[in-house]
Amino acid sequence: MSSDLQVVTFGCRLNAYESEVIRARAAEDGLDKAIIFNTCAVTGEAVRQARQAIRKARRERPDARLIVTGCAAQIDPAAFAGMAEVDLVLGNAEKAAPGAYADQPDAPRVRVNDIMSVRETAGHLIDGLKDRARAYVEVQNGCDHRCTFCVIPYGRGNSRSAPAGEVVEQIRRLAAQGYAEVVLTGVDVTSWGADLPGAPTLGQLVARILKLVPELSRLRLSSIDAAEIDPDLMRCLAEEPRLMPYLHLSLQAGDDMILKRMKRRHSRADALKLVEQVRAVRPDTAFGADLIAGFPTETEAMFENTLSLVDEAGLSFLHVFPFSPRPGTPAARMPQLTRAVIKPRAERLRQAGEAALARHLDRQAGRTLMGLVEREGVARAEDFTEIAFDGDAPAGQVIPLRVTGHDGRKATAERVAA
């Protein structure tokens, strides 16, 4: 593979996964002296960073071919086509297609089709992004829901699921390569199966993986929708110790009126009930959540409902997003709050998240946790707790660690003789 081929990734873990597919496809197509930008559209800041990186790349590598793809390119191809620095714009459906990066002198400079017309399950993307510690398998792409703040469905299209047999086969190969942990990932993972024959559920997929790949030590889920935990998944959480006791919930808010205006499909009570039900069957489960501060029309009282949800739900890991309007979304047309209001609210949420994490880490004191080594001196427990430890262990190995304290972000621990 040419060292003159570079892929620059913005945004989510799914994008990182797909960048590896892009890299392999571009190399197969003989692409050389090129930089491919795999963009993100989740915030205006992500788009701005991509444009800035493109301009910088042109200054630093005037002879390179600059290609832009990903969600921002899919949603607004004209904005990137209008940049003199850009040589080619590819949509999300086109970015991993055979021949997409081959030299085609007569091909149009912008190749972006209607993502909503894409129906295949993106089988070409199911080859596992591997870091040294764990592997990620994309089981689903796209989203059928239309939250008022989100542009991602317009970048990813409607929900498509990878067939269970392909997923199981891929995970079997990864386990045979020595991966102890696999993460199931997608845009809306809990919707997996709705478009497949018989409409199987994510819980059924998880049960099938754990049954048919007994050599896999740990299976983890990426972010899931609080409105969609099916009975089979709940049963797996209760009965399958190899399914990791950590759920990252796409909550977004803790106030019912704001949730309604976001067009979310759960209420505050639904979120609290879900957490309670999971803890009833798997008491050691830790929860993370995505929360937005300063959504249009949010009053101080509404914000307080989101703030108090952190403690009420016993959340441990927060991703806090200050609201920023995305062009073309219903939320962008709602009455906006000022940055002077949004910024301090986001900061208060982050502080609540830091306090919640510290409480979570306090509870780990004296426990022996099984940590998957991510890099030198850092491991990740089953419940997603990050652990710093002394000593040498190869990435990807699972080792017992006794927690001795924490620094507010990570637990500190010592190796235990296995």
Secondary structure as GFF3:
##gff-version 3
##sequence-region A 1 418
A	DSSP	beta_strand	5	9	.	.	.	ID=ss1
A	DSSP	alpha_helix	13	28	.	.	.	ID=ss2
A	DSSP	beta_strand	34	39	.	.	.	ID=ss3
A	DSSP	alpha_helix	44	60	.	.	.	ID=ss4
A	DSSP	beta_strand	65	70	.	.	.	ID=ss5
A	DSSP	alpha_helix	71	75	.	.	.	ID=ss6
A	DSSP	alpha_helix	77	81	.	.	.	ID=ss7
A	DSSP	beta_strand	88	90	.	.	.	ID=ss8
A	DSSP	beta_strand	110	111	.	.	.	ID=ss9
A	DSSP	three_ten_helix	115	117	.	.	.	ID=ss10
A	DSSP	three_ten_helix	123	125	.	.	.	ID=ss11
A	DSSP	beta_strand	129	130	.	.	.	ID=ss12
A	DSSP	beta_strand	135	138	.	.	.	ID=ss13
A	DSSP	beta_strand	140	141	.	.	.	ID=ss14
A	DSSP	alpha_helix	152	156	.	.	.	ID=ss15
A	DSSP	beta_strand	160	161	.	.	.	ID=ss16
A	DSSP	alpha_helix	164	176	.	.	.	ID=ss17
A	DSSP	beta_strand	181	185	.	.	.	ID=ss18
A	DSSP	three_ten_helix	189	191	.	.	.	ID=ss19
A	DSSP	alpha_helix	202	212	.	.	.	ID=ss20
A	DSSP	beta_strand	218	221	.	.	.	ID=ss21
A	DSSP	beta_strand	224	225	.	.	.	ID=ss22
A	DSSP	alpha_helix	231	239	.	.	.	ID=ss23
A	DSSP	beta_strand	246	252	.	.	.	ID=ss24
A	DSSP	alpha_helix	256	262	.	.	.	ID=ss25
A	DSSP	alpha_helix	268	281	.	.	.	ID=ss26
A	DSSP	beta_strand	286	293	.	.	.	ID=ss27
A	DSSP	alpha_helix	300	312	.	.	.	ID=ss28
A	DSSP	beta_strand	317	322	.	.	.	ID=ss29
A	DSSP	three_ten_helix	330	333	.	.	.	ID=ss30
A	DSSP	alpha_helix	339	364	.	.	.	ID=ss31
A	DSSP	beta_strand	368	375	.	.	.	ID=ss32
A	DSSP	beta_strand	378	380	.	.	.	ID=ss33
A	DSSP	beta_strand	386	389	.	.	.	ID=ss34
A	DSSP	beta_strand	398	406	.	.	.	ID=ss35
A	DSSP	beta_strand	411	415	.	.	.	ID=ss36
###
